[in-house]
Amino acid sequence: MAVNVLVVNQKGGVGKTTFADEIAWGLTRRGVEVGFGNLDPQGGAVHEEGMLDAEDAVNVIDTPGFLSDNVAEWAANADVAVIPVQPGTLGLKPMKRTLRLVTQANPDLAVGIIVNNFSDRRVLDRQFLELLEADDLPVLGTVPTAEAFKQGTATGRSVVEINSNGKAAAAVEAIIDQIMEVTGHGE
């Protein structure tokens, strides 16, 4: 049976679709057979929908920017939940609400938070990360704001293809490595 990675957050505009695509590309670069589920009615994902059942496959599932009645069911059928969030108080409550909902629906769910549009030069961003760490929340990593994400979305390519030596590419690759470990595909 395939491993299901749910990319979820109640708040829209935090990078769910971008990271769903980036996770799918990153796993593919590492030789994993990847399926893609697009539950977001806005669409926007570059990957075509097609879920897989193969034992060694990973399905990456993009979700809408709101909590529907289906989120608990999706979480119950997932193995991993990735929750992108942007630093700041506006994103904190929806992220925590999402985290609570998915872990109640599936207590065995592995969860990781991606702090998107992060700058270690901004005091608020550093404080936000410290708050997450102080609450023992599972932070997969931070990702800086980068023009390469916009270019990738516009051209249907990964940030790694756009600028493989950039900070954003390095951050995404580090997150993919952690997801590989969590899904049992790591070395």
Secondary structure, DSSP 8 states (H G I E B T S, - for coil): --EEEEE--SSSSSSHHHHHHHHHHHHHHTT--EEEEE--TT---SS--B----TT-EEEEE--SS--TTHHHHHHT-SEEEEEE-SSHHHHHHHHHHHHHHHHH-TT-EEEEEEES--TT-HHHHHHHHHHHHTT--EEEEE---HHHHHHHHHT--HHHH-TTSHHHHHHHHHHHHHHHHTT---
